[in-house]
Amino acid sequence: MKHLYTLLLLFTISVVFSQKKYSKSYFANPMNIPVVVAGTFGELRSNHFHSGIDLKTQQKEGIPILAPANGYVYRIKVAQYGFGKVLYVKHPSGHTTVFAHLQRFAPKIQEYVKRIQYKKKSYYTGNLFPDEDKFPVKKGEIIGYSGDTGSSGGPHLHYEIRDSKTDKIINPLHFGLKVKDTRNPIIEKLMIFPLDTNARVNNSNLKSIVPIKKVEKGKYVAQRIEASGTIGLGVVTFDRQDDAMNRNGIYSLEMHVNGQRVYYHDVETFSFAESKYINLLIDYEHYGKYKNKFQKTHRDPKNKLSLYENLINEGKLTIEPLASYNIEIIAKDFEGNASKLRIPIKGVKKNDMELKKDTTNYKVLAANFNKFQKDGVTIAFPKNSFYHDYYLNFEVSNGVAKIHEPTIPLDKRFTLTFDTSHLTATEKQQVYIANVTKKKYPKHVSTKKKENKAYTNQKTLGSYTLKLDSIQPQISLVNFTDQQWISKNKTLKVKIKDKESGIKDFRGYIDNQWILMEYNHKKGILTYDFSDKKLVGSKHIFKIVVSDNVGNTETISKTFYRKP
């Protein structure tokens, strides 16, 4: 009885502590529509964890965004990529809420931002920090409207809750945001990793994907494995909520060996600084080749993620000969729905085999500065750019520098330099560096130039080359023609595109006065809203100047008529 009372007391304390840690009632839903999730907190993204929760907006823009609690707008930004149009609201609770990919802000905020855009003569604002008393907000007040700006893959609201002091991001579901979810996560694939020279998995020293099958709801079983030495495991797993088919991220992953938990991590909270270590949580080599993200249930010694909890032997398994192991990997979503994968492993004696060593002329010592040169190309890696020592493949052929494959994660950017002394003066102006790892889709990368050099700082290995761009950007009219009366038009739109190095800058004018043109880079559309300024007279000259990333410029000037 005494033991039962102690357990009940501990449980009560735990519940009270949890309630104090994250209030379930302080923050309201930021939209007055059903909560449907398009992306979960901590979801595995390219080179980072998803820092918020993506809420669906019924496949449309313009849904009112509501302040989830009292506070004040402390930061605003308009950018082409990333969060696009974004608002940050600070609250007395010590938290900050973030609302990204907005279509527009509430009228008083919109007016403030436009004044700054016209003052700077730029669509992009940089970070704006209005005074604390500039935009106080009440719980439920409209602060903006949902959109598709920035690096959004479609209309939705990216919503975050941060600790205002530490700037750590916290899973919004901990604050009472309810998502309908009765589905178990799906475990799709299993991989086994030999982790030392004595390790063998099914008579091989190479990592391998092991077949698994679903035996009933939430339960999977793997093919029996024979192994020796130190090994690790990893799975491809995802979750789906009731009202959507998105492959969303799970909340926690754990592993038990013969009933004992040896590995656990969850996505309750993390910092932006540690997000890069996602590349050590997953099998980055496999991801670089096949785009599947295997989450490892063992920790790399260089991995500084704070998500891990009470690991035993870093989640690594030492398999003894003739011993039997019953491994269970458990994937859970936030609501506690779980799927379990059972993996039977039989220990065997190590088979002797000659291990192949991969060597090249370009050995990287992770702790050192590393610099290599070949045929007019130089690559330079700062100290600790790599997490481990590697032998790199480095080749230059037909002007293409192949720097290994994008299968090794980097902690820091490296410098890639091309000799351009063989180019003419005109070609030096037109040249840029392109990533041609995907040969069909060469991609301009930020390029800096000196007299006989072009260089870039990159964080992804792969193939790069020099390309020339002598073609001017293209401009076409969308909703008006030259010499047309457009009194009924609310906006003026043009389409811009550049086939080579890409659009860098644009400037629009009416009657030689700079105008604010909002840029939808996904559609290539620039839009001017006639409500911005009252035009004098009926005849007007519209002019637009568009430049690409090497300085090629196109200008058009058209006449339109509009009633005052």
N, C-alpha and C positions, 0 to 999 in steps of 0.2 A: 504493500500500500504506500509506504514511504517512497519507494522507488518510482511508483506511478505518479505520485504527487510531484516529485522532482522533475520528471519528464514533462508533465503538464505546465509546470512553472517555466521551464526552459523554453517550451513552445510558445507560451504567452509572451515572454520577454522577446523572443525572436520576432513574433508578429508585430509587437509594439515598436520594436526597433526599426523593422522594415517600413512600417507606416510613417514613422518619423523621418526616415531617410528619404522616402519618396511619397509625397502627398498624392493621393489618388483623386482629389477633388479641386486642387488649386488651379490647374490648367484645364480650360474647356477645349472642346474640339475646335480647331481653327477654321472649319467650314461647316455650314449648315446642310451638309449632305451626308449620306451614309459613308462610313469609313471603309474604303476598299484599298488594299495595299498593292502597289506596283513594285515596291522594292523595300526590303527590310533593313533595319539598322544592323551595321556590322557585316552586311553582305559582301562577298568577295568580288571586288571590282578590279580593273586593270591597275596594278601597282598601289592599290589602297583599299582600305575598308570603306564601305558606304557610311558616311558620317551622319546620316539622318534616316528618315523614313519617307518614302515616296507615296503620296496619297493620290489616288485617281480622281480626276475632275470630270468624269462622265464624257470623256473624249472631246472636251471643248474648253475654250478659254473664257475668262471673264467671270468665274465664280468668285463671289466676295470672300476675301480672307479676313478673318476676325481676330482681334487681339485675344489670346487665350487667357490673359490675366491683365490686371492693371500694370502700368509701367510707362516707359518712354522710349521713343525711337532714338537709338544712340549711334547707329551706323547705317549708311545707305551706299549702294554701289550700282553702277550701270556698266556692264562689260559685254564684250562680244561673245566670249566663251565662258566656261566655268558656270557660275551661278546666274549669269545674265543680270537681270534686275533683281536685287535682293535687299531685304530689310532685316535689321537686327533690333530686337526690342529687349531692353533690360527690365527686370522685375524686382520688387522688394524682397522676394524670396531668396535672392542671390543667384538667380538663373537668368540666362539669356535665351530667347527663342529666335530662330532664324527661318525666314520664308524666302525661298529661291525660285527662279525661273518665272517671276511675275510678268504679267502682261503690262501692267501699269500700277502706280501707287495710288493711294487715296488722294483726292483733289488737292488738299493743302500741301501734301508731301510732293505730289507731282509738280505743282507750281514752283516749289522751292528748288527741286532738282532741275527743272527747265531753265530757271534763271541762271543757275550755275553753268549749265550746258551752253547757254548763249554767251555767257561771260567768257568761258573758256574756248568757245567756238569749236566744241567737240561733243560728239554723242557720248563718248566714254568719260565718266566722271572721276575715276579713281575713287578711293575711300572718302566718304563725306562723314563728318562727325558733328552733327548739329548740337547746339547747347541742350542741356538736360531739360530745360523748360520749353524748348521749341515745339516739340511734338509729344506731349503727354497723351497716353491712350488709356481708355477704360476697357475693362473686360467686355468683349462682345462688339467693340467698335470696329468698323471696317477700316483696315489699314492698307489694303491693296486688292488686286484681282489676279486670279490664277492665270498662268500663261504657258509659254513654250520657249522662253528666251534662254540664251546661253547654250551650254552643251547638253541640252535636254533632248531626249529621244522621242518626244511627243508631249502633249499637254498634261501637266501634273503639278502638284505642289511638293517641293522638297522641304521637309519640316525637321528642324533640329531643336534640341534642348541642350544647353551647355551650362556648366558651372561657371559663373561670371568671374570668379577669382582665379581658377586654374585653367579655364577655357577647355577643360575636358568635356567630351561629348557624352551624353547619357541617352540610353535607349528610351525614346518617348513613351513606349508601352508601359514603362515602370510608373508613369504618372497618370495612369487610368484611361489612356486612349484605348478603346475597345475595338478589337478586330474579330470578326466571326471566323473561327478556325477550329474545326473538329477533325481535320485531316492529319494523318501521320506523315512525317517527312518521308521522302523516298531516298533509299540508298541504291545508287545506280551501279557503282563499280568499286572494286577493291584492288589495291596494289600492295605488293610486299617488297621491302627494300633490304637487301643485304647491306649491313652497315660497317663491316670490317672485313679484312682479307680472308678470315677464316669462315665467313658466313656463306651459307649455301641455302638456296630455296629451290626445292624440287630439282636438285642436282645441278643448279646453275648459280653463278655468282652475279648474275644480272637481275636488276629489278624486273618484276613481271606483274601483269594484270591477271588476277585469279578469278575464274568464273564464279558467279554467285546466282542464286535463284530465290524468288519470293515463295515462301511456303504458306503464308497466310497474312492477313492484314497486320502490318507493322513488324513482320518477322521474316528474316532472310537467313540463308545459310550458304556458306562458301564451300567450295570443293576442298577436300582434305589436303593438307599441305605437309610435306616433309621438309624439315629445315634443320640447320645447325648454326652455331655462332650467334652473333648479335644481329637482330633484325628489327625493322620498324614496319608499321602499317600506315595506310592512308586510304581514304574513301572519297568518292564523288557523291555528294549528297545535297539535296535541296528540299524546299518546302513549298506547298501550295495552300493558300487560304481558301475558304469556302466559296467566295464570290469572284475569284479570279484564277486564271490559268498560268500566271507568271511563275517562272522558276525562281522563287525567292530564297533567301538565305535562311539557314537554321539558327537557333539561338545558342545551343550548346552541343558539345561533342565530348564523349567520354569513352574510356576503354577499361574493361575489367579483364584480369587474367586469373583464371580459377577462382572467381568470386571476389577478388581484391581489385579495387579501383587503382589504376596506375597512371591514368591520364585524365585530365579534365580542362576544358576551357569554355568560356561563354562570352557573349558580347553584351555585357551590361554597360560597360563604359570603357573608353580608351582616350588617349591623347592623339592629336594630329601628328606629333613628332614620331610616334611609334607605328603609325599606319603603314609606313614603307616596309615594315617587317612581315607584311603579308607574303612577300616574295620568298620568305624562309618558312612560313607556315605551310605554303603549298609546294608541290613538286614543280618548281619553276621551269626545269628543263622540259618536262612533259607538256606544260602549259605553252611554252614557246614553240613547240612543234605541233601540238594537236589542239590547243585551246581548251582542254579539259583541266579543271582545277581539282587536283587531288589534295584534300586536307590531310596533312600528316598527323598521326597521333604520337609523334615523338618530337622533341624540341631540338633544333639545331643550337649548338653552343653559342652562336653569334646572335641568336634571336632574343631581342630584349622586350618582347611583347609582355604586357602586364595582364593579359587575359588568362594566363595559366594559373592553375590552383593545385597545390599539393601533388606535384608529379613525383613518381617513384622511378628512379633511374632514368629521368627525362623521358619516360614513356617507351624506352628501348627495352626489347625483350632478349634475354640470353637463353638460348635453347640448348638444353643438355641432351646428350644421347639417350635414347630409349624412354625419355620422359614424355608425358602427354600433357597438352595444354588446351584448355577450353577458353578461347578468346571471345569476348563480346564487345562490339562497338555499338554505342547507343547515340543516336541523333535525336535531339528534341527541338521542338519549336517553343515559342514564348509561352503558349498555353499549356505546355507540358505533354502534348502529344508526342509519343516516342516511337521510334523504329529501332529494332535490334538486329544486328548482323552477327551470327555465330560463326566462328572460324576455328575448326579443329586443326591442331598442329601436332605432329608427331616428331619428336627429336630423333635424329639419326646421326651416325658417325660422319664426320666431315670427309668428303671425297677429295683426294688430291688432284689438282688440275693446275696447269700452267696459266697464270693470270696474265692477260694482255695489258701492257702499260701504254697508255696514250701519251706520246711525247711529241713536241714540236720544237722549233727553234725559238719560240717566244714564250718563255716561262714567266708567269707573273707571280711575284712574291707579294702577297696582300699587304704586308706591313711596310713595304717600300714604295718609293716613287718608281714607276715603270714607264719607259719610253722606247718606242720602236720606230724605225724608219725603213721605208722600202719604196723604190721607184717614184719618188716625188710625193709620197704620203707619209705623214708622221702621226702617230697616236701616242698620247701621253696620259697616264693614269695617276692621279694624286695618291698619296698614301691612303690605305684602307678604302680604296674604291671598291675592291672586291672583298667578299666575306672570307674567302679561302684562297689558297694558292691554286693556280690553274696553268695548264698549257693551252695557249691560245692558237687558233688557226688565223693567220694573217697573210692574205694574198692580195696582189694588185694585178688585174688583168683587164686590158682594153679600157683603162681609165677607171675601172670599178674597184674600190677598196673593200674587200670582204674581211670584216673584223669578226671572226668566229661566226656564230649564229646567235639570235636573240634568245639563248637558252641559259645564260648565266646572269643572275641578278647583280646589279651594281648598287652600291650605297651612295656613291658620289658620281658626278658627271666627269666624263673624260673629254679631252680636247683632240679633235680630228682636224688636221691641217693638210691642205692640198697646195702644191707648188703651182702657181699660175704664170710663171715667167714666160711660158711658151705662148700665151694669149696676147692678142693685140690690145691696144688701149681701149677700143670699143668693146671687145669681148670681156675685158676685165670689169667693165661696168655692167655687162649683161649676165655675168656668171653668178650662179648660186649652187649650193650643195643640196643634193636631194637624197633622201633615203630610198633605195631601190631594192630593199629586201623583198618586197612584193613587186616583182618586175612589171606587172601590168599597171601598177598604181604608184608611180614615182611621187614622192611627197617632199615638197620644199621644207627645209629646216632652217632655222634662224642662222644667217650667214653674216660673218664679219669679214672685212677685207683690209689687207695692207698692200703695199706696192706690188709684191709678187706672191701674195698668199691669200688664200680664202680659208677661213676656219670656222668651226662650230663647236659648241659644247653640248654633248649628248649623254643620255643615261641608258641608252639601249644599244646593245651590240647589233651587228648586221652589216648590210652592204650599202655603201654610199658612193656617190660619184658627183662630178661636176656637170652641170647642165647650163645651157645658154637660153636666155629669154629675150628675144628681140621684138616680141609681139605686144602691141598695146592692149589694154583691157577693152572689153566691149560694153557699150551702153545702149540700151534700147528703151523706148518709151512704152509705158504699160497702159495707163488710163487716160491718155490725151495724145493729140497729135499737134504738130507745128501749126501755128496760126488758128488754133481752135478756141472757141468760146467754151469755158468750163465753169460757168457760174454755179452750176449745181453740184460740182465735185466738192466733197469734203476733204479730199486728199489729192496729192500729186505723187505719182509713183513711177519709178524707173527700175529697170533690171540691169544689174552689172555682173560681169563674170570675167575671169582670166584663166586661160587654159594652161599656163605654165607655172610661174612662181606664186601666183595667187594675189588677191586684193590686199593691199596694205593700208590705203588711205582713200578717203572720199571727202569732197567738199561741195556743198550745194549753195547756190545764191539765187535770190530773186531781186532784180533791179540793183545788182552789185552789193546786196546786203546778205550776209551769211544767214543760212536757215538751218534749223535742226532737222536732219533726216535720220529716221530710225532705221537700223539695218537688220534685216532678217537674213543672216548669212546662209541659212539652210536653203532658202528659196532665192537668194541673191536679190532681194527686193529692198529698195530704199523708199521710205515713205515720208512725205512732208504733210503735216496737218495744218490746213488753212486757218484753223482757230488760233494758231500761235500768234499771228500778227494781222492787223488790219492793213490791207493793201490800199494804196492811194492811186486813184485813176483806174482805168480799165485795161490798158495795154501794159504787159509785163514781159520781161526777159528772164527766162529761167536758164541758169548755167550750172553745169556740173563738171567737176574735175576728179578723175579717178586715177590712182597710181597703183602699180603693182610692187612686188617686193624687191625689184631691182631698179625701180625708178622709171619704167616706161609709163607714160601718162597719156590719157585720152580725155579730151574736152569736147563737150557739145553745148550749143547754145540754141534755145528754141523760144519762140514767141507764143504766148497764150493771152487770152482776153477773159476778163472776169469783172462782173458788175461790182462797184465799190460797196 
